[in-house]
Amino acid sequence: MRRIICSFAFRFCISSVPNQSHIPLYSESRDGKSAGYVSVILRDSRRQKTIFVLGSLALRSGVLPWDMSSSVAPNQHPNRLIAALPLGMQHAFVSKMELVLLRKQQIIYEQGEPITHIYFPCSAVISLMMMMENGSGVEVATIGNDGFLGVPRYFGEGFAFARGIVQIPGESRRMRSDLFVQELEGNENLRERLRRYAGAQLAQLARTAGCNRLHAAEQRCARWLLMVHDRTDAKEFPLTKEMLADMLGVSRTSASLVLQSLEQQAMVRVTRGKITILDRGRLRSAACECYQIGKETVDRLLS
């Protein structure tokens, strides 16, 4: 009886939302295996955006009963790096991937661990965190729908140089590292596209090193908020003081003062567990020059 009720409720919700499509996704554990449940996602099929998570259905076997390869039309792909590929190449490339749902604060891999999969975020945002022995860390790169996680594999290195952690939950395409290497070996056009992004990420790493040392926490916070907005096209997203403190490499007190200052200037609104951008123009003025330089670099390389 419970299955019948759930099935009826699911069909009713899907049919009552016009112009939407539902895509089954699965959340994964850190070893790359299925966590044993499927989340049903409502997406706007025209804008390629997630509307909301409808619910989770338990799986006994952990094996998906759906074909994941056709969930997103290649010519409408939300990952800009994939979308920049020729259509035929997009289809072949995406067909070797899975669509996964990444959870907030999910650690994809730790610093020094093997890179088993390459991630091409669609709506999720991932941070590369440089961690110290005492557990402290700071963000050195932000990865969203403009690129991919796993750049060391492009250069032939199989281990992560930083922790990969999900800051903004959402969807991502995922490919096994061995398949990724095979694709690189057999496709010069793809290698060139990914090389340009890899170069952009190296530039971001160098820029962030200087930014973390020379710019004030408020400037860096404004830069990060703008980068997330660019990669999600959402004015509201989850953010806690703890998350911000970790990313900026400052104390919780300092992170709280930064958010308080931005809120007093009517740039953002901070509520429990989330933040809303109110005035992007003023936020851009508050950010350091690193934001504009980084944005221009990515846009140029993906054009």
C-alpha positions in Angstrom: 0.0 0.0 0.0 2.8 2.4 0.9 4.4 1.9 -2.6 1.1 2.6 -4.3 0.6 5.8 -2.4 4.2 7.0 -3.0 3.8 6.2 -6.7 0.5 8.0 -7.0 2.0 11.1 -5.1 5.0 11.1 -7.4 3.0 10.9 -10.6 0.6 13.7 -9.4 3.5 16.0 -8.5 5.2 15.5 -11.8 2.0 16.0 -13.8 1.1 19.1 -11.9 4.3 21.0 -12.8 4.2 22.2 -16.4 7.3 22.3 -18.7 9.3 20.2 -16.3 11.1 16.9 -16.6 12.1 14.5 -13.9 15.6 13.0 -13.7 16.6 10.2 -11.3 19.9 10.8 -9.7 21.9 9.0 -7.1 24.1 10.2 -4.3 27.4 8.5 -3.8 29.7 7.7 -1.0 33.4 8.7 -1.0 34.5 5.4 -2.5 32.5 6.2 -5.6 29.8 3.6 -4.9 26.1 4.2 -4.7 24.9 5.3 -1.3 21.8 3.2 -1.8 19.1 5.7 -2.6 17.8 7.7 -5.5 16.7 11.3 -5.4 14.0 12.4 -7.9 14.8 15.8 -9.3 12.4 18.2 -11.1 14.2 20.2 -13.8 13.2 22.9 -16.1 13.8 21.2 -19.4 14.3 24.4 -21.3 16.6 26.2 -18.9 18.4 23.1 -17.7 18.0 24.0 -14.1 17.0 22.0 -11.0 13.7 23.1 -9.5 13.7 21.0 -6.3 14.4 17.6 -4.9 11.1 15.7 -4.8 12.2 12.9 -2.5 14.4 9.9 -2.0 13.6 6.3 -2.8 15.5 3.5 -1.2 17.3 1.0 -3.4 18.0 -2.5 -2.1 20.7 -3.3 -4.7 22.1 0.2 -5.1 21.9 -0.2 -8.9 20.1 2.4 -10.8 17.1 1.2 -12.9 17.4 4.1 -15.3 19.8 4.9 -18.1 21.7 8.0 -17.1 23.3 8.8 -20.4 20.4 10.6 -22.0 19.3 12.8 -19.1 20.7 16.0 -20.5 20.6 17.0 -24.2 24.2 17.6 -25.2 23.5 20.8 -27.1 21.9 22.2 -24.0 24.5 21.0 -21.6 24.7 23.2 -18.4 28.5 22.6 -18.0 30.1 25.3 -20.2 33.2 23.3 -20.9 31.2 20.4 -22.3 28.8 22.8 -24.1 31.8 24.4 -25.9 32.6 21.1 -27.6 31.3 20.3 -31.1 27.9 18.6 -30.9 29.1 15.2 -32.1 32.0 15.2 -29.6 29.6 16.3 -26.8 27.4 13.3 -27.4 30.2 10.8 -27.4 31.8 12.4 -24.3 28.6 12.7 -22.2 27.6 9.1 -23.1 30.6 7.9 -21.0 29.4 9.8 -17.9 26.9 9.4 -15.1 24.7 12.1 -13.7 25.1 12.4 -9.9 23.7 14.5 -7.1 26.4 16.0 -4.9 25.5 16.8 -1.3 26.6 19.9 0.6 29.9 19.4 2.4 30.4 16.1 0.7 34.1 15.3 0.4 34.8 13.9 -3.0 38.4 13.2 -2.3 41.0 14.1 0.3 44.3 15.7 -0.3 46.7 12.9 -1.4 44.0 10.4 -2.3 43.7 8.8 -5.7 41.5 10.6 -8.2 39.1 7.8 -9.2 36.6 10.0 -11.1 36.5 13.3 -13.0 33.6 15.6 -12.2 32.0 18.2 -14.6 29.6 20.2 -12.3 26.3 21.3 -13.8 24.7 23.2 -10.9 27.0 22.1 -8.0 30.0 24.2 -6.8 33.1 22.5 -5.5 36.0 24.0 -3.6 39.6 22.9 -3.6 40.8 23.3 -0.1 44.5 23.2 0.8 44.6 21.5 4.2 47.3 21.7 6.9 48.3 19.1 9.5 46.4 20.8 12.3 43.2 20.6 10.3 43.0 24.2 9.2 42.7 25.0 5.6 41.9 27.6 2.9 40.2 27.5 -0.4 42.5 27.7 -3.4 40.1 27.2 -6.3 36.4 27.3 -7.0 35.0 24.8 -9.6 31.5 25.0 -11.0 29.8 24.7 -14.4 32.8 26.5 -16.0 35.1 23.5 -15.7 36.0 20.1 -14.2 37.4 18.6 -11.0 40.4 16.4 -11.5 42.8 18.6 -13.4 45.9 16.6 -12.1 44.7 13.6 -14.2 44.9 15.8 -17.3 48.7 16.2 -16.5 49.1 12.5 -15.8 49.1 12.8 -12.0 46.8 10.3 -10.3 46.6 11.9 -6.8 44.7 15.0 -5.5 46.9 17.9 -4.4 43.9 19.4 -2.4 40.7 18.3 -0.7 37.7 18.5 -3.1 34.6 19.4 -1.1 31.1 20.4 -2.3 30.1 23.9 -1.1 26.9 24.3 -3.1 24.9 21.0 -3.6 23.6 20.1 -7.1 24.2 18.0 -10.1 27.4 16.9 -11.8 28.5 14.6 -14.6 31.0 12.1 -13.5 33.5 10.0 -15.6 35.9 7.3 -14.5 39.5 8.4 -14.6 40.6 5.6 -16.8 37.9 6.5 -19.4 38.9 10.2 -19.1 42.5 9.3 -20.0 41.4 7.2 -22.9 39.3 10.1 -24.2 42.2 12.5 -24.0 44.5 10.1 -25.9 42.1 9.7 -28.8 40.8 13.2 -29.2 43.1 16.2 -30.0 40.2 18.7 -30.0 39.1 17.6 -26.5 42.7 17.8 -25.3 43.0 21.3 -26.5 39.7 22.4 -24.8 40.6 20.8 -21.5 44.2 22.1 -21.7 42.8 25.7 -21.9 40.7 25.1 -18.8 43.6 23.4 -17.0 45.6 26.6 -17.7 42.8 28.7 -16.4 42.7 26.7 -13.1 46.5 27.1 -12.7 46.1 30.8 -13.2 43.3 30.8 -10.6 45.5 28.9 -8.1 48.3 31.5 -8.5 45.9 34.4 -8.3 44.2 33.0 -5.2 47.6 32.6 -3.5 48.2 36.3 -3.8 44.6 37.2 -3.0 44.6 35.2 0.2 47.8 37.0 1.3 47.2 40.5 0.2 43.4 41.2 0.1 41.0 41.8 3.0 38.6 39.1 4.0 35.6 41.2 3.0 37.0 41.7 -0.5 37.7 37.9 -0.8 34.2 37.1 0.5 32.6 39.4 -2.1 34.7 37.7 -4.8 33.6 34.3 -3.7 29.9 35.2 -3.6 30.2 36.6 -7.2 32.0 33.5 -8.4 29.2 31.2 -7.0 26.5 33.4 -8.5 28.2 33.1 -11.9 28.4 29.4 -11.6 24.8 28.7 -10.3 22.9 31.7 -11.6 21.1 31.7 -8.2 20.9 34.7 -5.9 20.2 32.5 -2.9 22.3 29.6 -1.8 23.4 27.7 1.3 26.2 29.3 3.4 27.1 29.1 7.0 29.7 31.1 9.0 31.7 27.9 9.4 31.8 27.3 5.7 32.9 30.8 5.0 35.5 30.8 7.7 37.0 27.6 6.3 37.1 28.9 2.7 38.6 32.3 3.6 41.0 30.8 6.2 39.8 33.1 9.0 38.1 32.6 12.3 34.3 32.2 12.7 34.3 35.6 14.4 36.0 37.3 11.5 33.6 35.5 9.0 30.7 36.7 11.1 32.0 40.3 11.0 32.5 40.1 7.2 28.9 39.0 6.6 27.6 41.6 9.0 29.4 44.3 7.1 28.1 43.2 3.7 24.6 42.9 5.2 24.7 46.4 6.7 25.7 47.8 3.3 22.6 46.1 1.8 24.7 43.9 -0.5 23.4 40.6 0.9 20.8 39.2 3.3 22.0 36.6 5.7 19.6 34.1 7.3 20.1 30.8 9.1 22.2 28.6 6.8 21.8 30.6 3.6 22.7 33.9 2.0 20.9 36.0 -0.6 22.6 38.5 -3.0 20.6 41.8 -3.0 22.9 44.1 -5.0 25.3 42.4 -7.3 26.7 45.8 -8.6 27.7 46.9 -5.1 29.1 43.5 -4.3 31.2 43.7 -7.4 32.6 47.1 -6.3 33.4 45.5 -2.9 35.3 42.6 -4.5 39.0 42.8 -5.2 40.3 42.9 -8.8 40.9 39.2 -8.7 37.2 38.5 -9.5 37.2 40.4 -12.8 40.6 39.1 -13.9 39.5 35.5 -13.2 36.1 35.9 -14.9 37.7 37.4 -18.0 40.2 34.6 -18.2 37.6 31.9 -18.0 35.3 33.6 -20.5 38.1 34.0 -23.0 39.2 30.4 -22.7 35.7 29.0 -23.1 34.7 31.3 -26.0 
